[in-house]
Amino acid sequence: METVMGEKCEAKRFKLMKVGETMGIIAFEGASAVGKSSTCRELEKNYGAYIIPEVNVLFERPKNEHRTWYFEKQVERWKIAVQKSEQYELVILDGDIYQPLSYNWCFHFDIFNQPLSLIENFYKEKLIHREIGFPDQYFYLYTNDEELRKRKESDETKRRRNFEKHLHISKSFQRYYENLNAVTDGYCKMIDAKSVKSNELEIVKSLNSSNVCEERRFDVSRLDAITKWLKEHRA
């Protein structure tokens, strides 16, 4: 379990829409079609949140991308988040910047020629040099498979070509994010995604009672605890 980092950590109470404070960087995750992006847009509309889309939306993939291209783009997303947190009360990463850990684990690190050691070493170096950090809070949205299929069919804005593949790993994917609470108590709020409005209300309620500790963003021991768990547990 992670401990608070003493005098270095000056926690700031989350008070949405109070002018002049840097509030926080949060991350949304969940199965395809669960409503992450829709919830982002609702928080953008009602609370002025700044949204940072996932890599595949934000950047154009090169034809011959190298092994760490996707990782490097996650670093860029983090840098955008930090910059925007100086201007916006709330910054939301629509998709986890550490997704290479969670997603690749679901496939036993047998995909993309990206073993766990490669991913771990990349992120550790970036953390040590403060080129990337951990979000202040995670929110994981979930629902049942039948509901996910219904939402996919009713959403004409996205093609979701790998929907069934992602549905197949959804339970393992959720396990990863549930485990974040064993690394840091309360770090990932699990939300039963009944509707965009109920998601929004739960998230705002949670943020209003949380603290932002900027120093904790760069705690390498958090990464160590996550990768240790990945090595000891199979998806």
One Martini backbone bead per residue (centre of mass of N, CA, C, O) as a GRO file, in nm:
protein
  235
    1MET     BB    1   0.096   0.036   0.022
    2GLU     BB    2   0.071   0.361  -0.013
    3THR     BB    3   0.237   0.648   0.092
    4VAL     BB    4   0.262   0.948   0.203
    5MET     BB    5   0.499   1.224   0.106
    6GLY     BB    6   0.482   1.429   0.314
    7GLU     BB    7   0.607   1.748   0.275
    8LYS     BB    8   0.605   1.730  -0.043
    9CYS     BB    9   0.292   1.703   0.001
   10GLU     BB   10   0.044   1.929  -0.128
   11ALA     BB   11  -0.266   1.911  -0.078
   12LYS     BB   12  -0.562   1.953  -0.289
   13ARG     BB   13  -0.871   2.048  -0.298
   14PHE     BB   14  -1.155   1.953  -0.471
   15LYS     BB   15  -1.300   2.240  -0.655
   16LEU     BB   16  -1.514   2.291  -0.867
   17MET     BB   17  -1.489   2.604  -1.023
   18LYS     BB   18  -1.235   2.733  -0.891
   19VAL     BB   19  -1.058   3.001  -0.917
   20GLY     BB   20  -0.693   2.959  -0.938
   21GLU     BB   21  -0.679   2.642  -0.956
   22THR     BB   22  -0.510   2.342  -0.960
   23MET     BB   23  -0.653   2.035  -0.977
   24GLY     BB   24  -0.657   1.791  -1.220
   25ILE     BB   25  -0.568   1.454  -1.333
   26ILE     BB   26  -0.765   1.235  -1.520
   27ALA     BB   27  -0.881   0.890  -1.584
   28PHE     BB   28  -1.031   0.694  -1.840
   29GLU     BB   29  -1.189   0.368  -1.829
   30GLY     BB   30  -1.293   0.093  -2.048
   31ALA     BB   31  -1.495  -0.042  -2.241
   32SER     BB   32  -1.615  -0.060  -2.533
   33ALA     BB   33  -1.905   0.154  -2.527
   34VAL     BB   34  -1.951   0.261  -2.220
   35GLY     BB   35  -1.894   0.608  -2.216
   36LYS     BB   36  -1.638   0.788  -2.199
   37SER     BB   37  -1.666   1.019  -2.413
   38SER     BB   38  -1.948   1.114  -2.325
   39THR     BB   39  -1.859   1.192  -2.039
   40CYS     BB   40  -1.651   1.397  -2.120
   41ARG     BB   41  -1.847   1.592  -2.268
   42GLU     BB   42  -2.018   1.655  -2.017
   43LEU     BB   43  -1.780   1.781  -1.851
   44GLU     BB   44  -1.715   1.996  -2.056
   45LYS     BB   45  -1.993   2.139  -2.060
   46ASN     BB   46  -2.044   2.167  -1.727
   47TYR     BB   47  -1.703   2.212  -1.629
   48GLY     BB   48  -1.466   2.277  -1.838
   49ALA     BB   49  -1.321   2.046  -1.942
   50TYR     BB   50  -1.025   1.889  -2.054
   51ILE     BB   51  -0.968   1.692  -2.346
   52ILE     BB   52  -0.775   1.386  -2.403
   53PRO     BB   53  -0.732   1.191  -2.637
   54GLU     BB   54  -0.649   0.927  -2.782
   55VAL     BB   55  -0.398   0.839  -2.982
   56ASN     BB   56  -0.576   0.755  -3.245
   57VAL     BB   57  -0.697   1.055  -3.249
   58LEU     BB   58  -0.447   1.259  -3.207
   59PHE     BB   59  -0.278   1.063  -3.400
   60GLU     BB   60  -0.083   0.969  -3.670
   61ARG     BB   61   0.003   0.683  -3.803
   62PRO     BB   62   0.266   0.535  -3.906
   63LYS     BB   63   0.363   0.294  -4.122
   64ASN     BB   64   0.661   0.257  -3.959
   65GLU     BB   65   0.647   0.187  -3.657
   66HIS     BB   66   0.792   0.182  -3.369
   67ARG     BB   67   0.782   0.021  -3.065
   68THR     BB   68   0.754   0.325  -2.900
   69TRP     BB   69   0.547   0.519  -3.024
   70TYR     BB   70   0.298   0.484  -2.835
   71PHE     BB   71   0.445   0.569  -2.578
   72GLU     BB   72   0.533   0.855  -2.668
   73LYS     BB   73   0.238   0.958  -2.700
   74GLN     BB   74   0.174   0.937  -2.398
   75VAL     BB   75   0.373   1.152  -2.313
   76GLU     BB   76   0.238   1.379  -2.473
   77ARG     BB   77  -0.030   1.368  -2.323
   78TRP     BB   78   0.087   1.446  -2.049
   79LYS     BB   79   0.200   1.722  -2.130
   80ILE     BB   80  -0.072   1.840  -2.201
   81ALA     BB   81  -0.202   1.802  -1.924
   82VAL     BB   82  -0.013   1.986  -1.764
   83GLN     BB   83  -0.059   2.244  -1.925
   84LYS     BB   84  -0.379   2.250  -1.893
   85SER     BB   85  -0.382   2.256  -1.571
   86GLU     BB   86  -0.315   2.573  -1.571
   87GLN     BB   87  -0.616   2.646  -1.717
   88TYR     BB   88  -0.775   2.400  -1.591
   89GLU     BB   89  -0.961   2.241  -1.355
   90LEU     BB   90  -1.003   1.993  -1.568
   91VAL     BB   91  -0.833   1.690  -1.670
   92ILE     BB   92  -0.891   1.445  -1.937
   93LEU     BB   93  -0.809   1.112  -1.993
   94ASP     BB   94  -0.908   0.936  -2.280
   95GLY     BB   95  -0.729   0.720  -2.165
   96ASP     BB   96  -0.461   0.548  -2.074
   97ILE     BB   97  -0.110   0.605  -2.050
   98TYR     BB   98  -0.081   0.282  -1.938
   99GLN     BB   99  -0.201   0.078  -2.154
  100PRO     BB  100   0.039  -0.113  -2.227
  101LEU     BB  101  -0.003  -0.270  -1.964
  102SER     BB  102  -0.306  -0.356  -1.962
  103TYR     BB  103  -0.344  -0.461  -2.254
  104ASN     BB  104  -0.098  -0.655  -2.289
  105TRP     BB  105  -0.169  -0.840  -2.050
  106CYS     BB  106  -0.430  -0.961  -2.184
  107PHE     BB  107  -0.197  -1.088  -2.405
  108HIS     BB  108   0.073  -1.176  -2.251
  109PHE     BB  109   0.286  -1.005  -2.414
  110ASP     BB  110   0.238  -1.111  -2.746
  111ILE     BB  111   0.226  -0.817  -2.861
  112PHE     BB  112   0.403  -0.593  -3.070
  113ASN     BB  113   0.682  -0.655  -2.952
  114GLN     BB  114   0.598  -0.604  -2.615
  115PRO     BB  115   0.736  -0.652  -2.347
  116LEU     BB  116   0.736  -0.579  -2.020
  117SER     BB  117   1.028  -0.476  -2.001
  118LEU     BB  118   0.998  -0.250  -2.209
  119ILE     BB  119   0.769  -0.091  -2.072
  120GLU     BB  120   0.891  -0.054  -1.792
  121ASN     BB  121   1.155   0.095  -1.876
  122PHE     BB  122   1.026   0.331  -2.016
  123TYR     BB  123   0.852   0.444  -1.778
  124LYS     BB  124   1.071   0.471  -1.565
  125GLU     BB  125   1.246   0.679  -1.705
  126LYS     BB  126   1.020   0.895  -1.734
  127LEU     BB  127   0.960   0.922  -1.432
  128ILE     BB  128   1.240   1.004  -1.325
  129HIS     BB  129   1.228   1.263  -1.541
  130ARG     BB  130   0.930   1.377  -1.554
  131GLU     BB  131   0.777   1.301  -1.843
  132ILE     BB  132   0.593   1.133  -1.653
  133GLY     BB  133   0.280   1.041  -1.495
  134PHE     BB  134   0.026   1.014  -1.268
  135PRO     BB  135  -0.274   1.023  -1.219
  136ASP     BB  136  -0.481   1.131  -0.962
  137GLN     BB  137  -0.729   0.973  -1.109
  138TYR     BB  138  -0.942   0.697  -1.149
  139PHE     BB  139  -1.194   0.579  -1.397
  140TYR     BB  140  -1.410   0.292  -1.412
  141LEU     BB  141  -1.613   0.173  -1.666
  142TYR     BB  142  -1.912  -0.039  -1.637
  143THR     BB  143  -2.070  -0.332  -1.793
  144ASN     BB  144  -2.243  -0.540  -1.970
  145ASP     BB  145  -2.229  -0.706  -2.268
  146GLU     BB  146  -2.512  -0.644  -2.374
  147GLU     BB  147  -2.493  -0.335  -2.337
  148LEU     BB  148  -2.246  -0.290  -2.515
  149ARG     BB  149  -2.378  -0.385  -2.779
  150LYS     BB  150  -2.604  -0.176  -2.783
  151ARG     BB  151  -2.421   0.076  -2.785
  152LYS     BB  152  -2.272   0.013  -3.042
  153GLU     BB  153  -2.524   0.008  -3.236
  154SER     BB  154  -2.616   0.317  -3.151
  155ASP     BB  155  -2.320   0.404  -3.246
  156GLU     BB  156  -2.225   0.601  -3.541
  157THR     BB  157  -1.933   0.745  -3.472
  158LYS     BB  158  -1.812   0.445  -3.447
  159ARG     BB  159  -1.667   0.145  -3.558
  160ARG     BB  160  -1.527  -0.074  -3.384
  161ARG     BB  161  -1.349  -0.321  -3.510
  162ASN     BB  162  -1.248  -0.457  -3.207
  163PHE     BB  163  -1.485  -0.528  -3.017
  164GLU     BB  164  -1.477  -0.841  -2.961
  165LYS     BB  165  -1.187  -0.849  -2.865
  166HIS     BB  166  -1.238  -0.652  -2.622
  167LEU     BB  167  -1.463  -0.814  -2.486
  168HIS     BB  168  -1.288  -1.066  -2.419
  169ILE     BB  169  -1.092  -0.873  -2.214
  170SER     BB  170  -1.267  -0.710  -2.001
  171LYS     BB  171  -1.213  -0.860  -1.732
  172SER     BB  172  -0.907  -0.824  -1.723
  173PHE     BB  173  -0.902  -0.519  -1.753
  174GLN     BB  174  -1.055  -0.467  -1.487
  175ARG     BB  175  -0.856  -0.602  -1.292
  176TYR     BB  176  -0.630  -0.402  -1.320
  177TYR     BB  177  -0.793  -0.153  -1.202
  178GLU     BB  178  -0.865  -0.280  -0.932
  179ASN     BB  179  -0.560  -0.312  -0.839
  180LEU     BB  180  -0.494  -0.009  -0.786
  181ASN     BB  181  -0.622  -0.028  -0.490
  182ALA     BB  182  -0.369  -0.193  -0.379
  183VAL     BB  183  -0.158   0.030  -0.431
  184THR     BB  184  -0.394   0.262  -0.400
  185ASP     BB  185  -0.621   0.381  -0.211
  186GLY     BB  186  -0.880   0.481  -0.424
  187TYR     BB  187  -0.758   0.526  -0.722
  188CYS     BB  188  -1.006   0.347  -0.846
  189LYS     BB  189  -1.312   0.424  -0.968
  190MET     BB  190  -1.598   0.231  -0.977
  191ILE     BB  191  -1.841   0.247  -1.252
  192ASP     BB  192  -2.174   0.207  -1.304
  193ALA     BB  193  -2.277   0.255  -1.642
  194LYS     BB  194  -2.594   0.365  -1.683
  195SER     BB  195  -2.516   0.675  -1.737
  196VAL     BB  196  -2.393   0.976  -1.808
  197LYS     BB  197  -2.517   1.126  -1.566
  198SER     BB  198  -2.429   0.925  -1.342
  199ASN     BB  199  -2.133   0.947  -1.398
  200GLU     BB  200  -2.101   1.248  -1.345
  201LEU     BB  201  -2.201   1.252  -1.049
  202GLU     BB  202  -1.987   1.055  -0.935
  203ILE     BB  203  -1.735   1.210  -1.018
  204VAL     BB  204  -1.790   1.479  -0.878
  205LYS     BB  205  -1.819   1.365  -0.595
  206SER     BB  206  -1.532   1.247  -0.581
  207LEU     BB  207  -1.370   1.512  -0.639
  208ASN     BB  208  -1.487   1.680  -0.391
  209SER     BB  209  -1.328   1.445  -0.189
  210SER     BB  210  -1.045   1.507  -0.306
  211ASN     BB  211  -0.690   1.489  -0.364
  212VAL     BB  212  -0.404   1.672  -0.475
  213CYS     BB  213  -0.077   1.514  -0.550
  214GLU     BB  214   0.186   1.597  -0.737
  215GLU     BB  215   0.422   1.420  -0.625
  216ARG     BB  216   0.279   1.134  -0.667
  217ARG     BB  217   0.306   1.115  -0.980
  218PHE     BB  218   0.640   1.022  -0.936
  219ASP     BB  219   0.602   0.731  -0.814
  220VAL     BB  220   0.787   0.450  -0.872
  221SER     BB  221   0.658   0.241  -0.672
  222ARG     BB  222   0.396   0.216  -0.829
  223LEU     BB  223   0.511   0.077  -1.076
  224ASP     BB  224   0.637  -0.161  -0.927
  225ALA     BB  225   0.368  -0.277  -0.817
  226ILE     BB  226   0.233  -0.327  -1.087
  227THR     BB  227   0.452  -0.512  -1.224
  228LYS     BB  228   0.451  -0.726  -1.008
  229TRP     BB  229   0.160  -0.815  -1.050
  230LEU     BB  230   0.189  -0.893  -1.352
  231LYS     BB  231   0.402  -1.123  -1.296
  232GLU     BB  232   0.196  -1.286  -1.084
  233HIS     BB  233  -0.036  -1.241  -1.308
  234ARG     BB  234  -0.280  -1.382  -1.512
  235ALA     BB  235  -0.524  -1.308  -1.755
   0.00000   0.00000   0.00000
